[in-house]
Amino acid sequence: MRPNELIKLGVPRGEPLQQVLAAMSALASAGVTGGDLRSVIEQLVADPTTLLDHPQLGRAAEALVDVPVYRERDQPAPWRMWGEDIEPSAIAQLEDACSLPVAVAGALMPDGHQGYGLPIGGVLATRGAVIPYAVGMDIACRMRMSVLDWPV
């Protein structure tokens, strides 16, 4: 199996992929090939904790155990709203964003209204992730520059 095939099976790039490739080499030396090898790798990706003590797969299993996996949340991340008369669609967008597994907290400002990835006026704190599209796409909405005659 080639690296791209392993990635399609769910093996992340980087250290986990390198460890799985090394494990495959060890398995092939032990006589595991073809469909049997694919089945072993699928089992490894599905639940690496069951193979931590395996002589050929142990290091690959260790590399896969710490990889973040998408898991549904039981409860959305906490969030707070400032202001009144905010569009229900903007509130729904922030609720959806706070349901992401990487969400830590959210906030919806008084100028909140529906955006694209996140409501305009919405803020989403995440852990272990950057979400480039988690912006409202309404640059400078209700913002302006005021020039004051004050010393810097």
C-alpha positions in Angstrom: 0.0 0.0 0.0 1.2 3.5 -0.9 1.0 6.5 1.4 -2.0 8.0 -0.4 -3.9 4.8 0.1 -3.1 4.9 3.8 -4.2 8.5 4.0 -7.5 7.5 2.4 -7.9 4.9 5.1 -7.6 7.6 7.7 -3.9 7.6 8.6 -2.8 11.2 9.3 0.2 12.6 7.6 3.4 13.1 9.5 4.6 10.9 12.3 1.6 8.5 12.3 2.0 7.9 8.6 5.7 7.2 9.0 5.1 4.8 11.9 2.3 2.9 9.9 4.7 2.6 6.9 7.4 1.1 9.2 4.8 -1.2 10.7 3.7 -2.4 7.3 7.3 -3.2 6.4 7.6 -5.3 9.6 4.3 -7.0 8.9 5.4 -7.8 5.3 8.6 -9.3 6.7 6.4 -11.5 9.0 4.5 -12.7 5.9 1.3 -10.5 6.2 0.4 -9.2 2.7 -2.5 -8.0 0.5 -6.0 -8.0 1.9 -4.7 -9.2 5.3 -2.4 -6.3 5.5 -5.2 -3.9 4.6 -7.5 -5.4 7.2 -4.8 -5.0 9.9 -4.3 -1.3 9.0 -8.1 -0.7 9.0 -8.3 -2.2 12.5 -5.3 -0.1 13.6 -6.9 3.1 12.3 -10.4 2.2 13.8 -9.1 1.6 17.3 -5.3 1.9 17.9 -5.6 1.3 21.6 -6.3 -2.4 21.0 -2.9 -2.8 19.3 -0.6 -0.9 21.6 1.1 -4.1 22.7 1.4 -5.6 19.2 5.0 -6.3 18.3 4.9 -4.8 14.8 2.1 -2.3 15.3 2.7 -0.9 18.8 4.6 2.2 17.8 2.2 3.0 15.0 -0.7 2.5 17.5 1.0 4.9 19.9 1.4 7.5 17.1 -2.3 7.2 16.3 -3.7 7.3 19.8 -2.8 11.0 20.3 -4.3 12.1 17.0 -7.4 14.3 17.5 -10.5 12.6 16.1 -13.8 14.3 15.4 -16.2 13.4 18.1 -19.7 14.7 18.5 -20.2 16.9 21.6 -22.7 16.1 24.3 -23.1 19.8 25.1 -22.2 22.8 23.0 -19.3 25.0 24.2 -20.6 27.9 26.3 -21.4 31.2 24.6 -22.8 34.6 25.5 -24.7 37.2 23.6 -24.7 40.9 24.0 -27.5 43.0 22.6 -31.1 42.4 21.7 -33.0 41.9 18.4 -30.2 39.8 16.9 -31.3 37.8 13.9 -32.3 34.2 14.8 -30.2 32.9 11.9 -27.1 34.6 13.5 -27.8 32.9 16.8 -28.3 29.6 15.1 -24.9 30.0 13.3 -23.1 30.6 16.6 -24.9 27.7 18.2 -23.7 25.5 15.3 -20.1 26.8 15.7 -20.2 26.1 19.4 -21.1 22.5 18.6 -17.8 21.8 16.9 -15.5 19.5 18.8 -12.7 22.1 18.9 -15.0 24.9 20.2 -14.1 26.3 23.6 -16.3 29.3 23.9 -18.3 31.8 21.8 -19.6 35.3 21.8 -22.1 37.2 19.8 -21.8 41.0 19.8 -24.6 43.5 19.6 -24.1 44.1 15.8 -24.5 40.3 15.2 -26.2 39.2 12.0 -26.0 36.3 9.6 -22.6 35.7 8.0 -21.1 32.8 6.0 -19.0 30.6 8.3 -19.7 32.5 11.5 -22.2 35.3 12.2 -20.9 38.8 11.7 -20.1 40.0 15.2 -19.4 36.5 16.3 -16.3 35.2 18.0 -15.3 31.6 18.4 -12.4 30.4 20.6 -11.0 27.0 19.7 -8.5 24.6 21.1 -6.0 22.9 18.8 -7.5 24.3 15.6 -7.6 27.4 13.4 -10.8 27.7 11.3 -10.0 30.2 8.5 -13.7 30.4 7.4 -15.0 31.2 10.9 -15.4 34.8 9.9 -18.6 36.7 8.9 -17.2 38.2 5.7 -18.5 41.6 6.5 -15.2 43.5 6.8 -15.5 46.8 8.7 -19.2 46.4 9.4 -20.3 49.3 11.6 -16.7 50.4 12.2 -15.2 53.7 11.4 -12.1 55.7 12.2 -12.4 58.8 14.3 -9.6 61.3 14.2 -9.2 63.1 17.5 -7.0 66.0 18.3 -5.4 64.2 21.3 -1.7 63.6 22.0 -0.6 60.0 21.3 
